[in-house]
Amino acid sequence: MPRKLSKSEREAFLRGRHVAVLSTIGPAGQPVLTPIWYLYRDGRILMRTGAQAIKTLNISRDTRVTICVQDERAPYKSVTIYGKASIESHRPGLGPTIARHYLGALGGAVYMQAARGAIEESDEVTLIVTPERFVTQDFSPETPLIGRVWLVMKRILPPWL
């Protein structure tokens, strides 16, 4: 059974560099999943997207969302957020800040330059998710020491081993 993360562990995890999967509710009530970069600030999730993106249109109809943020390397951890999303106007500086968070200063600057055309062609909005409930999982305690050592070694050893 995975253990739950403490509030401080959850906050630190959400401030990390993970891709979120945002779930919105489509027009027929079906879940629509979208991988997306985000920032966790002041207890809320900030994301940027286009004003006409499917996720934006879905949120304009139904503000209920779920976000799953996970560590993709074993031993696994995840935080699932249930909350409400709002759509706000473009926040200047949010795009470069998110790009820098995920890619570093140089990579973020190059990304923003390369993506400039696509960004300028569409109206940008900021999605803000206010969490109402969290579900957390940490499988670390279930992984024996030898398993953790092997997982660290797998990161540096050739993939065929």
N, C-alpha and C positions, 0 to 999 in steps of 0.2 A: 504494500500500500504506500503510495507516495506521501510524503509529508507536505504540509502547507507552508508556504513562505510567510515569514513575519511581514509586517507592514514595511519595515525598513528594507528588508530583502526584496520585497515586491517593488518598492520605489526605485531601488538601485537597478533592478533587472529592467524595468521599463525605461530607465534613462540610458540603457545600453544600446548597442547597435544591432537591432533585430528588424527583420522585415515583418510588418504586421499583415494579417489577413482580415480585412474589413468585410463584414457581412451586412448587407442592406436588404430591404424587403422589396422585391420586384412588384410590378403592377398586378400580377396574378397571385401575389402572396408567396411566391417562391423565394428562397434565399439566393442572393447574388453575391458571390465571393470575389474579392479583389485584393491581390497583394499590393502593399503600398508602404512607402517610407513615411515615417512619422517623427514627431518630437513629443516627449512627455514633459510638460511644463506646468507648474502650479496645480498639479493634480488632474490635468486634462490632457487629452491627446490632440495634437495639432497636425493636420495634413493639408496638402495643397493639391488642387486638381482643377480641371476645367469646369466652367459653369454649365456646360452641356454634357458632361460625363454621365454615364449611366448611374453611378453611385450618387452624384449630386441630384439628379432627377428623382431617384428613389427616395433620398432623404427629404426632398421637398414635399413628397407625398406622405412619408411615414418616418418619423425621426428616430424610431427604435433601431439600434444597431448592436452588433456584437463584434468584438475585435479579439483575435487570438494572436498572441505574441509568444514565440517559442524559441528555445535554444535548439538549433538543429543538430547539435553534436551531443552524443551521449556523454555522460548521463543526462537525460533530458530534464528541462524545466519549462514551464509554460505559465502564462497568465492569460486568462480569458476575462474580458471586460464586457459587461452588459451595461448599456447606457443610452443616452439620448444625444443625437447629433444636431448641431446647428450649422447653418451656412452663413458665412460672413464674407464681406468683401476681401479682396486681395490684401494681404499684409506685406508691405514692402520689406524686403530683407529675409522673409521666411524661406524662400526658395534657396538662396545661397547658404543659409544657416543649416537647412536640412541636408543639402548636398555636402557641405563641409563635415557634418556629423557622420555621414555614411562613407565619404570618400577621402576625408582629410582636406587640408587647405588647398594643396595643389590640385588634387583630383576633383575637388568640388568646384574650383574655379574653371578648370577645363570642361567639366560637365556643363556648367552654366553657360559657357561660351558656345559649346557644341549644341546645346538644346535651345539656344536663344530663339531660333526661327520658329520652332514648334510652340514655344512659350508665348511669343509675340503674336502668333496667329490666332490664339484663342483667349477668351476672357478667363482669367484665373480667379478662383475663390478659395477660401480657407474653410475647411471642415473642422469643427471643434466638437470633440466628444467629451461629454461630462459623464464620468462613470457613476453608476448606481450600485453596482455589485461586482465583486471580483471573485474568481475561482482560480486558485493557484495549485501547482503541482511541482514537486521536486523529487526526482527519482534517485538523486545522489546517495541517500542513505541505503538504498537497496543494492547499490553497486559495490561489491567487495573490493578491497584494496587492490588485489591483483587485477581486477577488471579495470579499475581506474588507471593503474600503471599502463596496462595494455592500450587503453584509449589514448593516453598521452603519446605512447610510442607510435601508434597508428598514424598520428598526425605528422610524424617525421620520417617514417619508414616508407619504402615504395608501396604503391597500392596493391601489388600482387601478393604481399605477405599477409 
